Amino acid sequence: MADDAADRDAPGAPDTEPGRGPDVGGLSDRVRRAVSAGFEAASRSKEDIMRVATGEIRSWLERLDLSNELQKALTKMVVEVKTEIRFRPTEDGKIVPEAANDVKIRPSGAK
């Protein structure tokens, strides 16, 4: 019996465990389990990182006063709107409006 255990652990010996057959596809069961465990750990790490990042972003958004920040940004701007409306007669005698507009946004100190 001791010789059987030594033969199993010897280099080049088939990797078999009780109830299992020889290697399938060239990978031992131990290697497959190790790779699987590595993928599971990476997946858990990714989920942990996403959970922490989501919590931080949520916390930042809750502290952010968006309406106040927009108000600050808008008070530092000048919005200039120029509109021209012309009324033109058509061939059938009706009057049709034609509109042209121009919008400029600039900082409040600039001309």
Backbone torsions as a table, in degrees:
resi	resn	phi	psi	omega
1	MET	NA	-42.3	178.2
2	ALA	-62.6	-34.6	178.4
3	ASP	-66.7	-34.7	178.2
4	ASP	-63.0	-43.1	179.2
5	ALA	-64.7	-40.4	179.4
6	ALA	-65.9	-38.7	179.3
7	ASP	-65.6	-37.5	-179.9
8	ARG	-65.6	-37.5	-176.5
9	ASP	-86.0	-6.8	-177.3
10	ALA	-70.5	146.2	177.4
11	PRO	-60.2	138.2	178.8
12	GLY	84.3	-5.3	178.8
13	ALA	-76.9	145.2	179.3
14	PRO	-61.7	139.6	-178.4
15	ASP	-86.4	93.1	179.7
16	THR	-126.9	145.8	175.0
17	GLU	-120.4	158.9	179.2
18	PRO	-54.9	128.5	178.5
19	GLY	87.1	-1.0	-179.3
20	ARG	-122.7	151.6	179.4
21	GLY	-88.9	-170.4	179.2
22	PRO	-68.7	174.0	-179.6
23	ASP	-53.4	144.1	175.7
24	VAL	-117.0	123.0	178.3
25	GLY	74.4	10.7	175.6
26	GLY	88.2	-4.6	178.8
27	LEU	-105.8	135.0	177.7
28	SER	-77.6	160.7	179.2
29	ASP	-60.6	-35.9	179.9
30	ARG	-64.8	-41.9	179.9
31	VAL	-65.1	-44.2	178.8
32	ARG	-60.3	-42.4	179.1
33	ARG	-65.8	-38.3	179.3
34	ALA	-65.6	-43.8	178.5
35	VAL	-63.9	-43.5	178.6
36	SER	-61.0	-43.5	178.4
37	ALA	-63.4	-38.4	177.5
38	GLY	-63.2	-43.6	178.3
39	PHE	-65.3	-39.8	178.2
40	GLU	-63.9	-41.5	178.8
41	ALA	-65.0	-41.2	178.7
42	ALA	-64.4	-40.1	179.0
43	SER	-64.4	-43.6	177.9
44	ARG	-63.8	-39.9	179.2
45	SER	-63.0	-43.3	178.8
46	LYS	-61.6	-44.0	178.9
47	GLU	-63.5	-39.4	178.2
48	ASP	-64.9	-43.2	179.2
49	ILE	-63.7	-43.5	179.4
50	MET	-64.5	-38.5	179.6
51	ARG	-64.9	-42.9	179.3
52	VAL	-66.1	-45.2	-179.9
53	ALA	-62.5	-41.6	179.0
54	THR	-62.6	-42.5	178.9
55	GLY	-63.6	-41.2	179.5
56	GLU	-66.1	-43.7	179.6
57	ILE	-64.6	-43.0	178.2
58	ARG	-60.1	-44.2	179.6
59	SER	-62.4	-42.7	179.3
60	TRP	-64.7	-42.9	179.8
61	LEU	-66.2	-34.6	178.8
62	GLU	-68.2	-33.8	178.8
63	ARG	-79.2	-21.8	-176.8
64	LEU	-73.5	125.7	176.9
65	ASP	-96.9	86.1	-171.8
66	LEU	-61.6	-41.8	-178.7
67	SER	-63.8	-39.7	178.3
68	ASN	-66.7	-40.4	179.1
69	GLU	-65.8	-40.4	176.4
70	LEU	-64.5	-40.8	178.8
71	GLN	-60.9	-43.8	178.1
72	LYS	-60.6	-44.4	-178.2
73	ALA	-65.2	-42.1	-178.0
74	LEU	-70.1	-32.2	-179.6
75	THR	-72.2	-13.0	178.2
76	LYS	-96.5	10.7	-177.9
77	MET	-124.7	156.4	171.3
78	VAL	-119.7	127.9	176.8
79	VAL	-110.0	117.1	-177.9
80	GLU	-109.0	122.7	-179.4
81	VAL	-120.0	124.1	177.9
82	LYS	-118.9	123.4	-178.6
83	THR	-128.5	135.9	174.6
84	GLU	-121.3	130.6	176.9
85	ILE	-122.0	123.1	178.2
86	ARG	-118.1	140.3	177.6
87	PHE	-105.9	122.1	-176.9
88	ARG	-117.6	137.5	175.3
89	PRO	-78.4	143.6	175.5
90	THR	-96.5	175.7	-178.2
91	GLU	-64.7	-29.3	-178.4
92	ASP	-88.8	7.2	174.3
93	GLY	94.2	-4.2	178.3
94	LYS	-81.0	156.7	176.7
95	ILE	-103.8	129.0	-177.8
96	VAL	-119.9	129.7	178.3
97	PRO	-79.5	142.5	172.1
98	GLU	-120.0	128.6	-178.0
99	ALA	-118.3	140.2	173.9
100	ALA	-133.0	136.5	179.6
101	ASN	-138.9	160.5	179.7
102	ASP	-141.6	129.7	-179.8
103	VAL	-121.5	131.3	176.6
104	LYS	-127.1	136.6	175.6
105	ILE	-120.7	127.2	-179.2
106	ARG	-142.0	160.8	176.3
107	PRO	-61.9	151.9	-172.3
108	SER	-66.4	-20.3	-179.7
109	GLY	-89.9	-16.0	-175.1
110	ALA	-88.3	152.5	177.2
111	LYS	-117.5	NA	NA
